[in-house]
Amino acid sequence: MVDPRRLKALFLELLRIDSAGGREGEICDFVARRLEEIGAEVEVDDASKRIGGTGGNVIAKFPGQRKGPSLLLNAHLDTVSSTEGLKIIEEEDLIRSDGTTILGADDKAGVAIVLEAVRALSEQSIPHVPIEVVLTIREEKGLLGAKALDTSKLSARYGFVLDGGEREDELVVEAPTHDNFVAVIEGKAAHAGVEPEKGVNAIAVASSAISRVKWGRLDELTTCNVGLIKGGEARNIVPDRCEVQGEARSRDKRRLEEVILAIRAAFEGAAREFGAKLEFSVERSYEGYKIEEGEPQLEAAKSAIRSLGMEPKLLASGGGTDANIFVQRGIRCVILPTGAAKVHTKEEYIRPSVLARCCQILVRAIEEFTRRAT
């Protein structure tokens, strides 16, 4: 049903385009041309005018041969870091980099799967409901492309996001709510050797606050992390400013609120004890979601996996994808596998045979969704 050789060749073409976040212009043009060739009505939006960089979200619409609700297909065009100078190594049924850069299978595998799937549907005249393809920019920078997308241009209420992992039988159906926090501590500068007692050490305040919080995995649903600390001017100056940045995530929103309140209380208590001032702010990065058994897109995906002789496994993720934004805006999405392994590392790899089966799963999921919807 899908052409494995063509899919692999397309994937390799995509890998050779450096599309680190902010530099997606070339890959946007590439996929827009391919989608037009297949017969879609294509638009590249102006998201970059609002979030910077080049390129835009690519929106492609294919009319359906069957009446029914439109179906969203999504993947992201950017990579977590640059692939400039990428050297692709092919070893039998394996594609990797030479270890000097990431490969970029996250998420060019997803992009290739979407493009090959809609081509296969078109060439083989496979009946389907209307399809809306959205290939986003800046996903790795905080889902910025999806956040900047005007979803009023879409009619889909269900979708498949091609941004899953290596295992073909795994579907991601749940993800956490994610909050970022910034604590800015203002102390008082003084000479560290002559009169340190006249100073208020902002870094010491931050250290005291951090020591009062349990970090890492707090329970099955919840994590928190302190990731950035900035402060001080010189070794012999009592630092008068320190900024601490961190995050907390949970699939239980009430638990997340408790964790953020505990972190805030730790910083407030430390600032009070040391006589420092504190500014503490929290920003929600994205909302969590859970796809329920019985939803048509999930049942279609499960049926597609079973058709290839596997039993689907439903997973909860600790990270965020464009699915978080789409679900928040009323488009209920399941994350399908892509075959990409060890993503965000220079050991990233993919097996072309797995890539092809993941594409086959998508095509069959579209067929099954159409059957159920019409």
Secondary structure, DSSP 8 states (H G I E B T S, - for coil): ---HHHHHHHHHHHHTS--BTTB-HHHHHHHHHHHHHHT-EEEE--HHHHH-SB---EEEEE--SS-S--EEEEEE--BSS--TT--EEE-SS-EEE-SSS---HHHHHHHHHHHHHHHHHHHTT-----EEEEEES-GGGTSHHHHHS-GGG---SEEEEE---S-TTEEEEEE-EEEEEEEEEE-B-EETTT-GGG-B-HHHHHHHHHHTS--EEEETTEEEEEEEEEE-S-TTEE--EEEEEEEEEESSHHHHHHHHHHHHHHHHHHHHHHT-EEEEEEEEEE--EE--TT-HHHHHHHHHHHHTT---EEEE-SS--HHHHHHHTT-EEEEE----BSTTSTT-EE-HHHHHHHHHHHHHHHHHHHHHH-
